[in-house]
């Protein structure tokens, strides 16, 4: 009996158990992003960091860009599952890359703890102002007239922006050339300079440029028009009825996090996102914020993994 009591006591006072019993956070928190600064994942991580500052611990955002978000996601997957290293993951890092990359450094299905969905945004099909196409139909006609000459940029292989372009090629029956960059901060200047033809970009970074007249917005990739840009039609309205693709973002931790820590972080995500100033700011950027339960996020990951595996297979895209 004494032996079993000692085992139970030792388990209760293990470092992980003590952290789970304490109030999260009781030490500094790191939020990791698999992309450079300026994009939607970075914006959302910094919103969380700002609002979590009131919890009494330092909250830092660390950008670890590369491999379509894989580098940052892998760092979190291999971190201690104590709630102090978190990931703002994307549809790419969590559901597209497993089908696209022949070698993955982590298992997206088993190496993470889903914590909370954050939000989603359509990708916005934008073209350089010198492109003669004023609509998706005209762009398709141009692509058919000049096969292999139009190019689309993306923040990297495996991103929803990349796969939105592949979906466009499949459904429009055209061939445009993918040009991957190390983040949209490198891609956007090339688009503005006319070095690439177009992008399927996240609305938070491209919509301000469309509103300023620096780029031309042809369509959004969501099923419905975005309230942030109600005058821009959907891809479905523009002649591709089966087209739908959204970029989404969510909070994850390493696998096997204590349940009470997961619940606490989930609550703090929802609290941060529901501040009126946050909701207004993110709405203006075209982000639809819908934080929810870990279980709902897990269901989404499973369905999205199946959806994008089909798109990857049909496109023939593969990265070694």
C-alpha positions as CSV (number, residue, x, y, z in Angstrom):
1,X,0.0,0.0,0.0
2,X,2.8,2.5,0.9
3,X,4.5,1.8,-2.4
4,X,1.3,2.8,-4.4
5,X,0.8,5.9,-2.2
6,X,4.4,7.0,-3.0
7,X,3.8,6.4,-6.8
8,X,0.6,8.5,-6.7
9,X,2.3,11.3,-4.8
10,X,5.3,11.4,-7.1
11,X,2.9,11.6,-10.1
12,X,1.0,14.5,-8.6
13,X,4.2,16.4,-8.0
14,X,5.7,15.8,-11.5
15,X,6.5,19.1,-13.3
16,X,3.8,18.6,-15.9
17,X,1.2,17.8,-13.3
18,X,2.1,20.8,-11.2
19,X,1.8,23.1,-14.2
20,X,-1.6,21.6,-15.1
21,X,-2.8,22.2,-11.5
22,X,-1.5,25.8,-11.6
23,X,-3.3,28.7,-13.2
24,X,-2.2,29.1,-16.8
25,X,-0.1,31.1,-17.5
26,X,2.4,31.0,-14.7
27,X,5.4,31.6,-16.9
28,X,6.1,33.3,-20.3
29,X,4.1,32.0,-23.3
30,X,5.5,31.7,-26.9
31,X,3.2,31.8,-29.9
32,X,4.9,30.4,-33.0
33,X,4.0,31.3,-36.6
34,X,5.3,29.3,-39.6
35,X,5.3,32.4,-41.8
36,X,7.0,35.9,-41.9
37,X,5.4,39.0,-40.4
38,X,2.5,40.8,-42.0
39,X,0.2,37.9,-43.0
40,X,-3.1,36.8,-41.3
41,X,-1.5,34.2,-39.0
42,X,1.0,36.9,-37.7
43,X,-1.8,39.4,-37.2
44,X,-3.8,37.0,-35.2
45,X,-0.9,35.8,-33.1
46,X,-0.1,39.4,-32.2
47,X,-3.8,40.1,-31.3
48,X,-3.6,37.2,-28.8
49,X,-0.3,38.3,-27.4
50,X,-1.6,41.9,-26.9
51,X,-4.8,40.7,-25.1
52,X,-3.1,38.0,-23.1
53,X,-0.6,40.6,-21.6
54,X,-3.3,41.3,-19.0
55,X,-2.8,37.7,-17.7
56,X,0.5,38.8,-16.0
57,X,3.0,36.9,-18.1
58,X,5.1,37.9,-21.1
59,X,3.6,36.6,-24.4
60,X,5.9,36.6,-27.4
61,X,5.4,35.9,-31.0
62,X,8.1,34.0,-32.9
63,X,8.1,33.7,-36.7
64,X,9.7,30.6,-38.0
65,X,9.0,30.7,-41.7
66,X,9.7,28.1,-44.3
67,X,8.3,25.0,-46.1
68,X,4.8,26.2,-46.2
69,X,4.5,26.5,-42.4
70,X,6.2,23.2,-41.7
71,X,9.2,24.6,-39.9
72,X,7.1,26.5,-37.3
73,X,4.6,23.7,-36.9
74,X,7.4,21.1,-36.4
75,X,9.0,23.3,-33.7
76,X,5.7,23.3,-31.7
77,X,5.1,19.6,-32.3
78,X,8.4,18.8,-30.6
79,X,8.0,21.2,-27.7
80,X,6.9,20.4,-24.2
81,X,3.1,19.8,-24.0
82,X,2.6,22.2,-21.2
83,X,0.7,25.1,-22.9
84,X,3.7,27.5,-23.1
85,X,4.6,26.9,-26.7
86,X,1.6,27.3,-29.0
87,X,1.1,27.4,-32.8
88,X,-1.2,29.6,-34.9
89,X,-1.6,26.8,-37.5
90,X,-3.1,27.2,-41.0
91,X,-5.1,25.1,-43.4
92,X,-1.8,24.5,-45.1
93,X,0.4,23.4,-42.2
94,X,-2.4,21.2,-40.7
95,X,-4.3,19.8,-43.7
96,X,-2.7,20.4,-47.1
97,X,1.0,19.7,-46.5
98,X,0.5,16.1,-45.4
99,X,-0.7,15.3,-48.9
100,X,1.6,17.7,-50.8
101,X,5.0,17.0,-49.2
102,X,6.5,13.6,-49.8
103,X,8.4,13.9,-46.5
104,X,6.8,15.6,-43.4
105,X,8.8,16.3,-40.2
106,X,5.6,15.8,-38.1
107,X,2.3,13.9,-38.2
108,X,-0.4,16.5,-38.5
109,X,-3.0,14.1,-37.3
110,X,-1.3,12.9,-34.1
111,X,1.4,15.4,-33.1
112,X,-0.9,18.3,-32.1
113,X,-3.6,19.2,-29.6
114,X,-6.4,21.2,-31.2
115,X,-7.3,24.1,-28.9
116,X,-9.5,26.6,-30.8
117,X,-10.4,27.7,-34.3
118,X,-9.7,31.4,-34.7
119,X,-11.1,32.5,-38.0
120,X,-11.1,32.3,-41.8
121,X,-10.8,34.5,-44.8
122,X,-11.4,34.1,-48.5
123,X,-8.5,34.3,-50.7
124,X,-8.8,37.2,-53.1
125,X,-7.9,36.8,-56.7
126,X,-5.9,39.9,-57.5
127,X,-4.0,40.8,-60.7
128,X,-1.5,43.5,-61.6
129,X,-3.2,46.6,-63.0
130,X,-1.5,46.1,-66.4
131,X,-3.3,42.7,-66.9
132,X,-6.1,43.3,-69.5
133,X,-8.5,41.0,-67.8
134,X,-11.3,42.8,-65.9
135,X,-13.1,39.6,-64.7
136,X,-12.4,35.9,-64.0
137,X,-13.9,35.0,-67.4
138,X,-11.6,37.4,-69.2
139,X,-8.7,36.0,-67.2
140,X,-9.6,32.4,-68.2
141,X,-9.8,33.5,-71.8
142,X,-6.4,35.1,-71.6
143,X,-4.9,32.0,-70.0
144,X,-6.3,29.8,-72.7
145,X,-5.0,32.2,-75.4
146,X,-1.5,32.3,-73.9
147,X,-1.0,28.9,-72.2
148,X,1.9,28.6,-69.7
149,X,2.5,32.4,-69.8
150,X,0.4,33.6,-66.9
151,X,1.9,33.1,-63.4
152,X,0.5,33.2,-59.9
153,X,2.5,33.8,-56.7
154,X,2.0,32.4,-53.3
155,X,3.6,32.8,-49.8
156,X,5.0,29.2,-50.2
157,X,4.3,25.7,-51.4
158,X,1.4,24.1,-49.6
159,X,-0.4,27.3,-48.6
160,X,-4.0,27.7,-49.3
161,X,-2.9,30.4,-51.8
162,X,-0.9,27.9,-53.7
163,X,-3.7,25.3,-53.8
164,X,-6.3,28.0,-54.7
165,X,-4.2,28.5,-57.8
166,X,-4.1,24.8,-58.5
167,X,-7.9,24.6,-58.0
168,X,-8.3,27.4,-60.5
169,X,-6.2,25.6,-63.1
170,X,-8.2,22.4,-62.6
171,X,-11.7,23.9,-62.8
172,X,-10.9,26.5,-65.5
173,X,-9.1,24.0,-67.6
174,X,-6.0,26.3,-67.9
175,X,-2.3,26.1,-67.2
176,X,-0.8,28.9,-65.1
177,X,2.6,28.8,-63.6
178,X,3.1,28.7,-59.8
179,X,5.8,30.9,-58.3
180,X,6.4,30.2,-54.6
181,X,7.9,32.8,-52.3
182,X,9.2,32.8,-48.8
183,X,6.1,34.8,-47.6
184,X,3.8,37.3,-49.1
185,X,6.1,40.2,-48.1
186,X,8.3,39.0,-51.0
187,X,5.4,38.1,-53.3
188,X,3.4,41.3,-53.2
189,X,6.2,43.6,-54.4
190,X,6.7,41.3,-57.4
191,X,3.0,41.4,-58.2
192,X,2.9,45.2,-57.9
193,X,5.9,45.3,-60.2
194,X,4.4,43.1,-62.8
195,X,6.9,40.2,-62.4
196,X,4.0,37.8,-61.7
197,X,0.5,38.1,-63.1
198,X,-1.7,37.4,-60.2
199,X,-2.2,36.0,-56.7
200,X,-4.8,34.2,-54.6
201,X,-3.9,36.2,-51.6
202,X,-5.4,36.4,-48.0
203,X,-7.7,39.4,-47.8
204,X,-6.0,41.1,-44.8
205,X,-2.9,41.8,-47.0
206,X,-4.5,42.3,-50.4
207,X,-7.8,44.1,-49.8
208,X,-6.1,47.4,-48.6
209,X,-4.1,47.3,-51.9
210,X,-7.3,46.8,-53.9
211,X,-9.1,49.6,-52.1
212,X,-6.1,51.9,-52.8
213,X,-6.2,51.0,-56.5
214,X,-2.8,49.4,-56.5
215,X,-4.2,46.0,-57.5
216,X,-7.3,44.8,-59.2
217,X,-9.6,42.4,-57.3
218,X,-11.4,40.0,-59.5
219,X,-13.1,37.5,-57.2
220,X,-13.2,36.0,-53.7
221,X,-12.7,32.3,-53.2
222,X,-15.4,31.7,-50.6
223,X,-18.9,30.4,-51.3
224,X,-20.4,33.8,-50.4
225,X,-19.3,37.4,-51.0
226,X,-17.2,38.9,-48.2
227,X,-19.0,41.5,-46.1
228,X,-15.6,43.4,-46.1
229,X,-15.7,43.6,-49.9
230,X,-19.4,43.2,-51.0
231,X,-18.8,44.5,-54.5
232,X,-16.3,41.7,-55.4
233,X,-18.0,38.6,-56.8
234,X,-17.2,35.0,-55.8
235,X,-15.4,32.6,-58.1
236,X,-18.7,30.6,-58.3
237,X,-20.5,33.7,-59.5
238,X,-17.7,34.3,-62.0
239,X,-18.2,31.1,-63.9
240,X,-16.6,28.4,-61.7
241,X,-19.6,27.0,-59.8
242,X,-17.8,24.3,-57.8
243,X,-15.0,26.6,-56.7
244,X,-14.6,27.2,-52.9
245,X,-11.5,27.6,-50.9
246,X,-10.9,29.5,-47.7
247,X,-7.8,30.2,-45.6
248,X,-8.3,29.4,-41.9
249,X,-6.3,29.7,-38.8
250,X,-6.4,28.0,-35.4
251,X,-4.5,27.6,-32.2
252,X,-2.7,24.3,-31.5
253,X,-0.3,22.9,-28.9
254,X,1.9,19.8,-28.9
255,X,0.1,16.5,-28.5
256,X,-0.8,15.2,-25.0
257,X,-1.5,18.6,-23.3
258,X,-3.4,18.4,-20.0
259,X,-7.1,18.8,-20.5
260,X,-7.5,21.6,-18.0
261,X,-4.7,23.7,-19.7
262,X,-6.4,23.2,-23.1
263,X,-9.7,24.4,-21.7
264,X,-8.1,27.4,-20.0
265,X,-6.3,28.5,-23.2
266,X,-9.5,27.9,-25.2
267,X,-11.3,30.3,-22.9
268,X,-8.6,32.9,-23.2
269,X,-8.6,32.7,-27.0
270,X,-12.4,33.3,-27.1
271,X,-12.1,36.2,-24.6
272,X,-9.3,37.8,-26.6
273,X,-11.1,37.5,-30.0
274,X,-14.4,38.9,-28.6
275,X,-13.1,42.3,-27.6
276,X,-15.1,44.8,-29.6
277,X,-12.0,46.6,-30.9
278,X,-10.5,43.2,-32.0
279,X,-13.6,42.1,-33.8
280,X,-13.9,45.4,-35.7
281,X,-10.3,45.5,-36.7
282,X,-10.3,41.9,-38.0
283,X,-13.7,42.4,-39.8
284,X,-12.2,45.3,-41.7
285,X,-9.4,43.1,-42.8
286,X,-11.8,40.5,-44.1
287,X,-11.4,37.9,-41.4
288,X,-14.5,36.0,-40.2
289,X,-13.7,35.2,-36.5
290,X,-15.4,32.1,-35.0
291,X,-13.5,30.7,-32.1
292,X,-14.9,27.4,-30.9
293,X,-14.3,24.2,-29.0
294,X,-11.3,21.9,-29.4
295,X,-13.6,19.1,-30.6
296,X,-15.1,21.3,-33.4
297,X,-11.6,22.1,-34.6
298,X,-10.7,18.4,-34.6
299,X,-13.7,17.6,-36.8
300,X,-12.7,20.5,-39.2
301,X,-9.2,19.2,-39.5
302,X,-10.4,15.7,-40.5
303,X,-12.8,17.0,-43.2
304,X,-10.3,19.5,-44.6
305,X,-7.6,16.9,-44.8
306,X,-9.8,14.8,-47.0
307,X,-10.9,17.8,-49.2
308,X,-7.3,19.0,-49.9
309,X,-5.9,15.6,-50.4
310,X,-8.3,15.3,-53.4
311,X,-7.2,18.7,-54.8
312,X,-3.5,17.8,-54.4
313,X,-4.1,14.5,-56.2
314,X,-6.0,16.0,-59.1
315,X,-3.5,18.8,-59.5
316,X,-0.5,16.4,-59.6
317,X,1.4,18.7,-57.3
318,X,4.1,17.1,-55.2
319,X,7.0,18.5,-53.2
320,X,10.0,16.3,-52.4
